[in-house]
Amino acid sequence: MRHDSITDDSPYEDIPDDLDLRLDNAMPNPYAKALRKHVTIRLSVDVVRYFKALAEQTGTPYQVLINSYLEDCVAHNRRPATEWA
């Protein structure tokens, strides 16, 4: 059944009314495991607090923000500024 706001001059007029868009029959991405690696990491409370606050501001999950930051470090070959004892 079409939504009332879709008119005949809509760009969606060619979509069949009976098109099944439910995700319960969706196929899993066969490449997903190659793209991500599940890890457990201990972070300081300040780091988690920082990224969670940034997540609130941006509407992006904090884990995605942490991953994006780390990917940027890899892309630019950044090294930690910490002096190891």
PDB file as gemmi writes it, atoms N, CA and C in Angstrom:
CRYST1    1.000    1.000    1.000  90.00  90.00  90.00 P 1                      
ATOM      1  N   MET A   1       0.843  -1.182   0.000  1.00  0.00           N  
ATOM      2  CA  MET A   1       0.000   0.000   0.000  1.00  0.00           C  
ATOM      3  C   MET A   1       0.883   1.240   0.000  1.00  0.00           C  
ATOM      4  N   ARG A   2       0.546   2.175  -0.836  1.00  0.00           N  
ATOM      5  CA  ARG A   2       1.342   3.399  -0.931  1.00  0.00           C  
ATOM      6  C   ARG A   2       1.001   4.354   0.202  1.00  0.00           C  
ATOM      7  N   HIS A   3       2.000   5.126   0.564  1.00  0.00           N  
ATOM      8  CA  HIS A   3       1.801   6.167   1.561  1.00  0.00           C  
ATOM      9  C   HIS A   3       1.040   7.314   0.909  1.00  0.00           C  
ATOM     10  N   ASP A   4       0.176   7.975   1.656  1.00  0.00           N  
ATOM     11  CA  ASP A   4      -0.662   9.037   1.100  1.00  0.00           C  
ATOM     12  C   ASP A   4       0.131  10.178   0.481  1.00  0.00           C  
ATOM     13  N   SER A   5       1.363  10.422   0.980  1.00  0.00           N  
ATOM     14  CA  SER A   5       2.127  11.561   0.474  1.00  0.00           C  
ATOM     15  C   SER A   5       2.796  11.267  -0.870  1.00  0.00           C  
ATOM     16  N   ILE A   6       2.793  10.010  -1.312  1.00  0.00           N  
ATOM     17  CA  ILE A   6       3.404   9.673  -2.592  1.00  0.00           C  
ATOM     18  C   ILE A   6       2.362   9.856  -3.688  1.00  0.00           C  
ATOM     19  N   THR A   7       2.680  10.748  -4.605  1.00  0.00           N  
ATOM     20  CA  THR A   7       1.749  11.048  -5.694  1.00  0.00           C  
ATOM     21  C   THR A   7       2.228  10.393  -6.972  1.00  0.00           C  
ATOM     22  N   ASP A   8       1.412  10.457  -8.006  1.00  0.00           N  
ATOM     23  CA  ASP A   8       1.773   9.834  -9.277  1.00  0.00           C  
ATOM     24  C   ASP A   8       2.992  10.488  -9.929  1.00  0.00           C  
ATOM     25  N   ASP A   9       3.290  11.744  -9.599  1.00  0.00           N  
ATOM     26  CA  ASP A   9       4.469  12.391 -10.176  1.00  0.00           C  
ATOM     27  C   ASP A   9       5.682  12.258  -9.255  1.00  0.00           C  
ATOM     28  N   SER A  10       5.579  11.386  -8.271  1.00  0.00           N  
ATOM     29  CA  SER A  10       6.654  11.145  -7.324  1.00  0.00           C  
ATOM     30  C   SER A  10       7.760  10.325  -7.982  1.00  0.00           C  
ATOM     31  N   PRO A  11       9.013  10.512  -7.551  1.00  0.00           N  
ATOM     32  CA  PRO A  11      10.092   9.673  -8.082  1.00  0.00           C  
ATOM     33  C   PRO A  11       9.943   8.211  -7.656  1.00  0.00           C  
ATOM     34  N   TYR A  12       9.033   7.938  -6.726  1.00  0.00           N  
ATOM     35  CA  TYR A  12       8.818   6.585  -6.226  1.00  0.00           C  
ATOM     36  C   TYR A  12       7.652   5.876  -6.914  1.00  0.00           C  
ATOM     37  N   GLU A  13       7.074   6.498  -7.927  1.00  0.00           N  
ATOM     38  CA  GLU A  13       5.877   5.931  -8.541  1.00  0.00           C  
ATOM     39  C   GLU A  13       6.149   4.591  -9.222  1.00  0.00           C  
ATOM     40  N   ASP A  14       7.392   4.308  -9.603  1.00  0.00           N  
ATOM     41  CA  ASP A  14       7.706   3.049 -10.268  1.00  0.00           C  
ATOM     42  C   ASP A  14       7.934   1.892  -9.296  1.00  0.00           C  
ATOM     43  N   ILE A  15       7.960   2.169  -8.005  1.00  0.00           N  
ATOM     44  CA  ILE A  15       8.165   1.117  -7.017  1.00  0.00           C  
ATOM     45  C   ILE A  15       6.858   0.351  -6.856  1.00  0.00           C  
ATOM     46  N   PRO A  16       6.905  -0.969  -7.018  1.00  0.00           N  
ATOM     47  CA  PRO A  16       5.674  -1.752  -6.883  1.00  0.00           C  
ATOM     48  C   PRO A  16       5.075  -1.631  -5.491  1.00  0.00           C  
ATOM     49  N   ASP A  17       3.750  -1.617  -5.411  1.00  0.00           N  
ATOM     50  CA  ASP A  17       3.067  -1.504  -4.130  1.00  0.00           C  
ATOM     51  C   ASP A  17       3.361  -2.691  -3.219  1.00  0.00           C  
ATOM     52  N   ASP A  18       3.624  -3.847  -3.797  1.00  0.00           N  
ATOM     53  CA  ASP A  18       3.810  -5.053  -2.994  1.00  0.00           C  
ATOM     54  C   ASP A  18       5.288  -5.375  -2.727  1.00  0.00           C  
ATOM     55  N   LEU A  19       6.192  -4.424  -2.942  1.00  0.00           N  
ATOM     56  CA  LEU A  19       7.615  -4.645  -2.706  1.00  0.00           C  
ATOM     57  C   LEU A  19       7.851  -4.907  -1.227  1.00  0.00           C  
ATOM     58  N   ASP A  20       8.508  -5.993  -0.913  1.00  0.00           N  
ATOM     59  CA  ASP A  20       8.768  -6.390   0.475  1.00  0.00           C  
ATOM     60  C   ASP A  20      10.100  -5.801   0.925  1.00  0.00           C  
ATOM     61  N   LEU A  21      10.056  -4.826   1.811  1.00  0.00           N  
ATOM     62  CA  LEU A  21      11.266  -4.165   2.296  1.00  0.00           C  
ATOM     63  C   LEU A  21      11.638  -4.600   3.709  1.00  0.00           C  
ATOM     64  N   ARG A  22      11.002  -5.641   4.213  1.00  0.00           N  
ATOM     65  CA  ARG A  22      11.328  -6.117   5.553  1.00  0.00           C  
ATOM     66  C   ARG A  22      12.743  -6.680   5.577  1.00  0.00           C  
ATOM     67  N   LEU A  23      13.394  -6.532   6.716  1.00  0.00           N  
ATOM     68  CA  LEU A  23      14.772  -6.986   6.843  1.00  0.00           C  
ATOM     69  C   LEU A  23      14.884  -8.387   7.435  1.00  0.00           C  
ATOM     70  N   ASP A  24      13.754  -9.035   7.746  1.00  0.00           N  
ATOM     71  CA  ASP A  24      13.820 -10.348   8.372  1.00  0.00           C  
ATOM     72  C   ASP A  24      14.363 -11.421   7.424  1.00  0.00           C  
ATOM     73  N   ASN A  25      14.361 -11.163   6.136  1.00  0.00           N  
ATOM     74  CA  ASN A  25      14.922 -12.106   5.169  1.00  0.00           C  
ATOM     75  C   ASN A  25      16.236 -11.597   4.579  1.00  0.00           C  
ATOM     76  N   ALA A  26      16.805 -10.567   5.180  1.00  0.00           N  
ATOM     77  CA  ALA A  26      18.029  -9.960   4.648  1.00  0.00           C  
ATOM     78  C   ALA A  26      19.202 -10.930   4.782  1.00  0.00           C  
ATOM     79  N   MET A  27      20.062 -10.904   3.796  1.00  0.00           N  
ATOM     80  CA  MET A  27      21.267 -11.737   3.816  1.00  0.00           C  
ATOM     81  C   MET A  27      22.360 -10.995   4.589  1.00  0.00           C  
ATOM     82  N   PRO A  28      23.094 -11.683   5.449  1.00  0.00           N  
ATOM     83  CA  PRO A  28      24.204 -11.021   6.137  1.00  0.00           C  
ATOM     84  C   PRO A  28      25.321 -10.692   5.155  1.00  0.00           C  
ATOM     85  N   ASN A  29      26.042  -9.623   5.455  1.00  0.00           N  
ATOM     86  CA  ASN A  29      27.165  -9.214   4.615  1.00  0.00           C  
ATOM     87  C   ASN A  29      28.284 -10.242   4.757  1.00  0.00           C  
ATOM     88  N   PRO A  30      28.651 -10.946   3.673  1.00  0.00           N  
ATOM     89  CA  PRO A  30      29.697 -11.971   3.800  1.00  0.00           C  
ATOM     90  C   PRO A  30      31.078 -11.392   4.068  1.00  0.00           C  
ATOM     91  N   TYR A  31      31.254 -10.092   3.878  1.00  0.00           N  
ATOM     92  CA  TYR A  31      32.549  -9.454   4.076  1.00  0.00           C  
ATOM     93  C   TYR A  31      32.663  -8.741   5.420  1.00  0.00           C  
ATOM     94  N   ALA A  32      31.596  -8.751   6.208  1.00  0.00           N  
ATOM     95  CA  ALA A  32      31.571  -7.982   7.453  1.00  0.00           C  
ATOM     96  C   ALA A  32      32.680  -8.401   8.406  1.00  0.00           C  
ATOM     97  N   LYS A  33      32.929  -9.696   8.547  1.00  0.00           N  
ATOM     98  CA  LYS A  33      33.968 -10.146   9.471  1.00  0.00           C  
ATOM     99  C   LYS A  33      35.356  -9.700   9.023  1.00  0.00           C  
ATOM    100  N   ALA A  34      35.547  -9.566   7.728  1.00  0.00           N  
ATOM    101  CA  ALA A  34      36.849  -9.121   7.231  1.00  0.00           C  
ATOM    102  C   ALA A  34      37.046  -7.628   7.463  1.00  0.00           C  
ATOM    103  N   LEU A  35      35.961  -6.885   7.644  1.00  0.00           N  
ATOM    104  CA  LEU A  35      36.061  -5.441   7.808  1.00  0.00           C  
ATOM    105  C   LEU A  35      36.287  -5.019   9.250  1.00  0.00           C  
ATOM    106  N   ARG A  36      35.826  -5.798  10.184  1.00  0.00           N  
ATOM    107  CA  ARG A  36      35.911  -5.445  11.608  1.00  0.00           C  
ATOM    108  C   ARG A  36      36.449  -6.613  12.418  1.00  0.00           C  
ATOM    109  N   LYS A  37      37.142  -6.291  13.479  1.00  0.00           N  
ATOM    110  CA  LYS A  37      37.674  -7.291  14.402  1.00  0.00           C  
ATOM    111  C   LYS A  37      37.178  -6.941  15.789  1.00  0.00           C  
ATOM    112  N   HIS A  38      36.489  -7.870  16.432  1.00  0.00           N  
ATOM    113  CA  HIS A  38      35.982  -7.643  17.778  1.00  0.00           C  
ATOM    114  C   HIS A  38      37.141  -7.743  18.766  1.00  0.00           C  
ATOM    115  N   VAL A  39      37.325  -6.698  19.572  1.00  0.00           N  
ATOM    116  CA  VAL A  39      38.375  -6.688  20.589  1.00  0.00           C  
ATOM    117  C   VAL A  39      37.806  -6.155  21.898  1.00  0.00           C  
ATOM    118  N   THR A  40      38.493  -6.472  22.977  1.00  0.00           N  
ATOM    119  CA  THR A  40      38.178  -5.907  24.281  1.00  0.00           C  
ATOM    120  C   THR A  40      39.367  -5.049  24.679  1.00  0.00           C  
ATOM    121  N   ILE A  41      39.085  -3.818  25.080  1.00  0.00           N  
ATOM    122  CA  ILE A  41      40.161  -2.885  25.421  1.00  0.00           C  
ATOM    123  C   ILE A  41      39.754  -2.095  26.660  1.00  0.00           C  
ATOM    124  N   ARG A  42      40.695  -1.863  27.531  1.00  0.00           N  
ATOM    125  CA  ARG A  42      40.435  -1.057  28.731  1.00  0.00           C  
ATOM    126  C   ARG A  42      40.871   0.375  28.447  1.00  0.00           C  
ATOM    127  N   LEU A  43      39.938   1.295  28.613  1.00  0.00           N  
ATOM    128  CA  LEU A  43      40.207   2.715  28.382  1.00  0.00           C  
ATOM    129  C   LEU A  43      40.022   3.469  29.684  1.00  0.00           C  
ATOM    130  N   SER A  44      40.721   4.587  29.819  1.00  0.00           N  
ATOM    131  CA  SER A  44      40.546   5.386  31.028  1.00  0.00           C  
ATOM    132  C   SER A  44      39.141   5.990  31.043  1.00  0.00           C  
ATOM    133  N   VAL A  45      38.674   6.276  32.229  1.00  0.00           N  
ATOM    134  CA  VAL A  45      37.348   6.873  32.400  1.00  0.00           C  
ATOM    135  C   VAL A  45      37.267   8.195  31.646  1.00  0.00           C  
ATOM    136  N   ASP A  46      38.347   8.979  31.675  1.00  0.00           N  
ATOM    137  CA  ASP A  46      38.364  10.271  30.981  1.00  0.00           C  
ATOM    138  C   ASP A  46      38.204  10.104  29.469  1.00  0.00           C  
ATOM    139  N   VAL A  47      38.849   9.087  28.900  1.00  0.00           N  
ATOM    140  CA  VAL A  47      38.747   8.852  27.458  1.00  0.00           C  
ATOM    141  C   VAL A  47      37.320   8.477  27.088  1.00  0.00           C  
ATOM    142  N   VAL A  48      36.732   7.573  27.841  1.00  0.00           N  
ATOM    143  CA  VAL A  48      35.354   7.151  27.559  1.00  0.00           C  
ATOM    144  C   VAL A  48      34.402   8.331  27.732  1.00  0.00           C  
ATOM    145  N   ARG A  49      34.591   9.103  28.783  1.00  0.00           N  
ATOM    146  CA  ARG A  49      33.745  10.274  29.028  1.00  0.00           C  
ATOM    147  C   ARG A  49      33.851  11.274  27.869  1.00  0.00           C  
ATOM    148  N   TYR A  50      35.077  11.506  27.401  1.00  0.00           N  
ATOM    149  CA  TYR A  50      35.305  12.435  26.290  1.00  0.00           C  
ATOM    150  C   TYR A  50      34.556  11.981  25.037  1.00  0.00           C  
ATOM    151  N   PHE A  51      34.731  10.717  24.652  1.00  0.00           N  
ATOM    152  CA  PHE A  51      34.104  10.235  23.429  1.00  0.00           C  
ATOM    153  C   PHE A  51      32.588  10.116  23.569  1.00  0.00           C  
ATOM    154  N   LYS A  52      32.087   9.808  24.761  1.00  0.00           N  
ATOM    155  CA  LYS A  52      30.635   9.765  24.949  1.00  0.00           C  
ATOM    156  C   LYS A  52      30.030  11.166  24.846  1.00  0.00           C  
ATOM    157  N   ALA A  53      30.734  12.176  25.371  1.00  0.00           N  
ATOM    158  CA  ALA A  53      30.253  13.558  25.245  1.00  0.00           C  
ATOM    159  C   ALA A  53      30.273  13.983  23.773  1.00  0.00           C  
ATOM    160  N   LEU A  54      31.324  13.624  23.059  1.00  0.00           N  
ATOM    161  CA  LEU A  54      31.415  13.936  21.636  1.00  0.00           C  
ATOM    162  C   LEU A  54      30.307  13.213  20.863  1.00  0.00           C  
ATOM    163  N   ALA A  55      30.001  11.994  21.270  1.00  0.00           N  
ATOM    164  CA  ALA A  55      28.922  11.228  20.638  1.00  0.00           C  
ATOM    165  C   ALA A  55      27.580  11.934  20.815  1.00  0.00           C  
ATOM    166  N   GLU A  56      27.345  12.466  21.998  1.00  0.00           N  
ATOM    167  CA  GLU A  56      26.097  13.220  22.247  1.00  0.00           C  
ATOM    168  C   GLU A  56      26.001  14.435  21.331  1.00  0.00           C  
ATOM    169  N   GLN A  57      27.121  15.135  21.145  1.00  0.00           N  
ATOM    170  CA  GLN A  57      27.137  16.343  20.316  1.00  0.00           C  
ATOM    171  C   GLN A  57      26.942  16.030  18.840  1.00  0.00           C  
ATOM    172  N   THR A  58      27.503  14.913  18.391  1.00  0.00           N  
ATOM    173  CA  THR A  58      27.498  14.612  16.967  1.00  0.00           C  
ATOM    174  C   THR A  58      26.403  13.639  16.542  1.00  0.00           C  
ATOM    175  N   GLY A  59      25.834  12.919  17.512  1.00  0.00           N  
ATOM    176  CA  GLY A  59      24.834  11.912  17.171  1.00  0.00           C  
ATOM    177  C   GLY A  59      25.447  10.641  16.600  1.00  0.00           C  
ATOM    178  N   THR A  60      26.744  10.461  16.808  1.00  0.00           N  
ATOM    179  CA  THR A  60      27.458   9.280  16.329  1.00  0.00           C  
ATOM    180  C   THR A  60      27.822   8.421  17.537  1.00  0.00           C  
ATOM    181  N   PRO A  61      27.628   7.111  17.474  1.00  0.00           N  
ATOM    182  CA  PRO A  61      27.997   6.257  18.610  1.00  0.00           C  
ATOM    183  C   PRO A  61      29.468   6.426  18.993  1.00  0.00           C  
ATOM    184  N   TYR A  62      29.732   6.406  20.292  1.00  0.00           N  
ATOM    185  CA  TYR A  62      31.100   6.691  20.738  1.00  0.00           C  
ATOM    186  C   TYR A  62      32.104   5.650  20.250  1.00  0.00           C  
ATOM    187  N   GLN A  63      31.672   4.380  20.088  1.00  0.00           N  
ATOM    188  CA  GLN A  63      32.587   3.373  19.571  1.00  0.00           C  
ATOM    189  C   GLN A  63      33.000   3.697  18.137  1.00  0.00           C  
ATOM    190  N   VAL A  64      32.082   4.233  17.348  1.00  0.00           N  
ATOM    191  CA  VAL A  64      32.382   4.628  15.970  1.00  0.00           C  
ATOM    192  C   VAL A  64      33.375   5.789  15.975  1.00  0.00           C  
ATOM    193  N   LEU A  65      33.198   6.729  16.895  1.00  0.00           N  
ATOM    194  CA  LEU A  65      34.127   7.862  16.991  1.00  0.00           C  
ATOM    195  C   LEU A  65      35.539   7.397  17.358  1.00  0.00           C  
ATOM    196  N   ILE A  66      35.623   6.483  18.317  1.00  0.00           N  
ATOM    197  CA  ILE A  66      36.935   5.962  18.710  1.00  0.00           C  
ATOM    198  C   ILE A  66      37.577   5.249  17.522  1.00  0.00           C  
ATOM    199  N   ASN A  67      36.811   4.421  16.825  1.00  0.00           N  
ATOM    200  CA  ASN A  67      37.346   3.710  15.662  1.00  0.00           C  
ATOM    201  C   ASN A  67      37.785   4.687  14.577  1.00  0.00           C  
ATOM    202  N   SER A  68      36.991   5.719  14.339  1.00  0.00           N  
ATOM    203  CA  SER A  68      37.351   6.715  13.321  1.00  0.00           C  
ATOM    204  C   SER A  68      38.643   7.427  13.685  1.00  0.00           C  
ATOM    205  N   TYR A  69      38.789   7.769  14.962  1.00  0.00           N  
ATOM    206  CA  TYR A  69      40.014   8.427  15.401  1.00  0.00           C  
ATOM    207  C   TYR A  69      41.220   7.510  15.203  1.00  0.00           C  
ATOM    208  N   LEU A  70      41.075   6.249  15.580  1.00  0.00           N  
ATOM    209  CA  LEU A  70      42.178   5.306  15.414  1.00  0.00           C  
ATOM    210  C   LEU A  70      42.494   5.060  13.938  1.00  0.00           C  
ATOM    211  N   GLU A  71      41.472   5.001  13.091  1.00  0.00           N  
ATOM    212  CA  GLU A  71      41.713   4.863  11.649  1.00  0.00           C  
ATOM    213  C   GLU A  71      42.473   6.069  11.103  1.00  0.00           C  
ATOM    214  N   ASP A  72      42.152   7.261  11.604  1.00  0.00           N  
ATOM    215  CA  ASP A  72      42.869   8.466  11.191  1.00  0.00           C  
ATOM    216  C   ASP A  72      44.335   8.394  11.632  1.00  0.00           C  
ATOM    217  N   CYS A  73      44.576   7.874  12.834  1.00  0.00           N  
ATOM    218  CA  CYS A  73      45.956   7.704  13.304  1.00  0.00           C  
ATOM    219  C   CYS A  73      46.722   6.761  12.380  1.00  0.00           C  
ATOM    220  N   VAL A  74      46.082   5.670  11.979  1.00  0.00           N  
ATOM    221  CA  VAL A  74      46.726   4.707  11.074  1.00  0.00           C  
ATOM    222  C   VAL A  74      46.997   5.362   9.721  1.00  0.00           C  
ATOM    223  N   ALA A  75      46.007   6.071   9.195  1.00  0.00           N  
ATOM    224  CA  ALA A  75      46.145   6.684   7.874  1.00  0.00           C  
ATOM    225  C   ALA A  75      47.277   7.707   7.832  1.00  0.00           C  
ATOM    226  N   HIS A  76      47.511   8.384   8.959  1.00  0.00           N  
ATOM    227  CA  HIS A  76      48.541   9.422   8.999  1.00  0.00           C  
ATOM    228  C   HIS A  76      49.790   8.986   9.761  1.00  0.00           C  
ATOM    229  N   ASN A  77      49.887   7.703  10.047  1.00  0.00           N  
ATOM    230  CA  ASN A  77      51.038   7.121  10.731  1.00  0.00           C  
ATOM    231  C   ASN A  77      51.395   7.878  12.008  1.00  0.00           C  
ATOM    232  N   ARG A  78      50.378   8.234  12.781  1.00  0.00           N  
ATOM    233  CA  ARG A  78      50.607   8.955  14.040  1.00  0.00           C  
ATOM    234  C   ARG A  78      51.089   7.995  15.117  1.00  0.00           C  
ATOM    235  N   ARG A  79      51.982   8.468  15.910  1.00  0.00           N  
ATOM    236  CA  ARG A  79      52.518   7.700  17.037  1.00  0.00           C  
ATOM    237  C   ARG A  79      52.085   8.368  18.337  1.00  0.00           C  
ATOM    238  N   PRO A  80      51.898   7.604  19.403  1.00  0.00           N  
ATOM    239  CA  PRO A  80      51.546   8.212  20.693  1.00  0.00           C  
ATOM    240  C   PRO A  80      52.648   9.135  21.185  1.00  0.00           C  
ATOM    241  N   ALA A  81      52.260  10.217  21.829  1.00  0.00           N  
ATOM    242  CA  ALA A  81      53.233  11.165  22.380  1.00  0.00           C  
ATOM    243  C   ALA A  81      53.717  10.731  23.764  1.00  0.00           C  
ATOM    244  N   THR A  82      53.201   9.631  24.249  1.00  0.00           N  
ATOM    245  CA  THR A  82      53.541   9.150  25.586  1.00  0.00           C  
ATOM    246  C   THR A  82      54.954   8.612  25.624  1.00  0.00           C  
ATOM    247  N   GLU A  83      55.662   8.973  26.690  1.00  0.00           N  
ATOM    248  CA  GLU A  83      57.001   8.422  26.928  1.00  0.00           C  
ATOM    249  C   GLU A  83      56.820   7.186  27.792  1.00  0.00           C  
ATOM    250  N   TRP A  84      57.246   6.043  27.282  1.00  0.00           N  
ATOM    251  CA  TRP A  84      57.122   4.796  28.038  1.00  0.00           C  
ATOM    252  C   TRP A  84      58.333   4.624  28.938  1.00  0.00           C  
ATOM    253  N   ALA A  85      58.103   4.247  30.160  1.00  0.00           N  
ATOM    254  CA  ALA A  85      59.198   4.066  31.124  1.00  0.00           C  
ATOM    255  C   ALA A  85      59.837   2.723  30.984  1.00  0.00           C  
TER     256      ALA A  85                                                      
END                                                                             
